[in-house]
Amino acid sequence: MQLPIKVLFVCHGNICRSTMAQCVFTHMVKERHLENNFYIESAATSREEIGNPPHYGTVNKLREVGIKVVPHHATQMTTRDYREYDYLIGMDNENICNIKRIAGGDENQKIFKLLSFAGMSRDVADPWYTGDFDQTYEDVCVGLEGFLRYLGL
């Protein structure tokens, strides 16, 4: 795989979980001095939040833990993204199905569920429904640490 490794985090609306994963992963790779090794973005499978900034709960949680919120407005994943990115990482089973639908399948085996990197089959908690951004943050961190291990970093 060539550098930079292109990673797209995906959730339903691209204002909570995928945005949080994008910000946290950006922070993690900077802490490890690996920022030049990655191109990191996030997107939605739906059109519901297109153009909207990150959810205030995501912003508040990231500020609470000292992680910078990357400049972001929700966008929708496209078929082109499947060709462009090395990893398309969804937050739950529904996201995975929708990512595959948008991509037209997963011929190159680029689509993963975030917590699978931590050996878990469950979904990342969706704060849109739970209001629990702490649990979502914990899930995201566990999944991202697993992803870094998967990459050998």
URGIRA-V997432 format. One record per residue. N is the residue number from 1. RES is the residue in one letter. PHI is phi as a letter, one per 40 degrees, with the letter a starting at -180 (* if undefined). OMEGA is omega in whole degrees, -180 to 180 (* if undefined). D_LAST is the distance of its C-alpha to the last C-alpha in Angstrom with 1 decimal. Layout:
BEGIN
N_RES_PHI_OMEGA_D_LAST + N_RES_PHI_OMEGA_D_LAST
END
This chain:
BEGIN
1_M_*_-180_14.1 + 2_Q_c_174_15.1 + 3_L_c_-4_13.6 + 4_P_c_174_13.7 + 5_I_c_-176_12.2 + 6_K_c_-176_15.0 + 7_V_b_176_14.7 + 8_L_b_176_18.0 + 9_F_c_-173_18.4 + 10_V_b_170_21.9 + 11_C_b_-174_24.5 + 12_H_c_-173_28.3 + 13_G_b_180_29.3 + 14_N_g_175_26.3 + 15_I_b_-178_27.5 + 16_C_b_-170_25.9 + 17_R_c_-177_22.8 + 18_S_c_177_21.2 + 19_T_c_177_21.9 + 20_M_c_180_20.5 + 21_A_c_178_17.2 + 22_Q_d_-178_17.3 + 23_C_c_-178_18.1 + 24_V_c_-180_15.7 + 25_F_c_176_12.6 + 26_T_d_178_14.1 + 27_H_c_-179_14.4 + 28_M_c_-178_10.9 + 29_V_c_176_9.5 + 30_K_c_178_12.6 + 31_E_d_-179_12.2 + 32_R_c_-179_8.9 + 33_H_f_-179_11.0 + 34_L_b_-174_9.0 + 35_E_d_179_12.1 + 36_N_c_-180_13.4 + 37_N_c_-173_10.7 + 38_F_b_166_11.9 + 39_Y_b_-169_15.4 + 40_I_b_177_15.8 + 41_E_a_175_19.2 + 42_S_a_-178_21.0 + 43_A_a_179_24.3 + 44_A_b_170_27.0 + 45_T_c_-179_28.6 + 46_S_b_177_31.9 + 47_R_b_-170_34.1 + 48_E_d_-174_35.2 + 49_E_b_-176_33.3 + 50_I_d_178_33.0 + 51_G_g_-178_33.2 + 52_N_c_177_32.8 + 53_P_c_177_30.5 + 54_P_d_178_28.0 + 55_H_d_-179_29.9 + 56_Y_d_178_31.2 + 57_G_c_176_29.6 + 58_T_c_180_26.1 + 59_V_d_-179_27.0 + 60_N_c_-180_28.5 + 61_K_c_180_25.6 + 62_L_c_177_23.1 + 63_R_c_-180_25.7 + 64_E_d_-178_26.2 + 65_V_c_174_22.6 + 66_G_g_179_22.5 + 67_I_b_-179_20.3 + 68_K_c_175_21.8 + 69_V_c_180_23.1 + 70_V_c_176_22.4 + 71_P_d_-172_25.7 + 72_H_a_166_26.2 + 73_H_b_-174_29.0 + 74_A_d_175_28.7 + 75_T_b_178_28.7 + 76_Q_b_175_29.1 + 77_M_c_178_26.8 + 78_T_b_175_28.5 + 79_T_d_180_28.7 + 80_R_c_179_27.4 + 81_D_d_179_24.1 + 82_Y_c_179_23.4 + 83_R_c_-172_24.0 + 84_E_c_-173_22.0 + 85_Y_c_177_18.7 + 86_D_c_-180_16.0 + 87_Y_b_172_15.4 + 88_L_b_-169_18.3 + 89_I_b_180_17.4 + 90_G_c_-176_20.6 + 91_M_c_-180_21.4 + 92_D_a_-177_24.2 + 93_N_d_179_26.1 + 94_E_c_176_28.6 + 95_N_d_-178_26.0 + 96_I_d_178_24.7 + 97_C_c_-179_28.3 + 98_N_c_176_29.0 + 99_I_c_179_26.0 + 100_K_c_178_27.1 + 101_R_c_-180_30.6 + 102_I_c_-177_29.8 + 103_A_c_-176_27.7 + 104_G_g_-179_30.4 + 105_G_h_179_28.2 + 106_D_a_-177_24.8 + 107_E_d_-176_25.6 + 108_N_c_178_22.2 + 109_Q_f_180_20.4 + 110_K_b_-172_18.4 + 111_I_c_-178_19.6 + 112_F_b_170_17.9 + 113_K_c_-171_18.8 + 114_L_d_-175_16.3 + 115_L_c_175_17.1 + 116_S_c_178_16.8 + 117_F_c_178_13.1 + 118_A_b_178_14.3 + 119_G_g_-179_16.9 + 120_M_b_178_19.7 + 121_S_c_-177_22.3 + 122_R_c_-180_23.7 + 123_D_c_169_23.6 + 124_V_c_-179_22.2 + 125_A_d_-178_25.3 + 126_D_c_-177_27.4 + 127_P_c_177_28.8 + 128_W_d_-179_31.3 + 129_Y_c_-174_33.2 + 130_T_c_-174_32.2 + 131_G_g_-175_32.1 + 132_D_c_-179_29.4 + 133_F_c_176_26.7 + 134_D_c_179_25.4 + 135_Q_c_178_24.6 + 136_T_c_179_23.0 + 137_Y_c_179_20.8 + 138_E_c_179_19.8 + 139_D_c_-179_19.2 + 140_V_c_-179_17.1 + 141_C_c_179_14.9 + 142_V_c_180_14.6 + 143_G_c_-179_13.8 + 144_L_c_175_11.2 + 145_E_c_176_9.3 + 146_G_c_178_9.8 + 147_F_c_178_8.7 + 148_L_c_177_5.2 + 149_R_c_179_5.6 + 150_Y_d_179_7.6 + 151_L_c_-179_5.5 + 152_G_g_-178_3.8 + 153_L_b_*_0.0
END
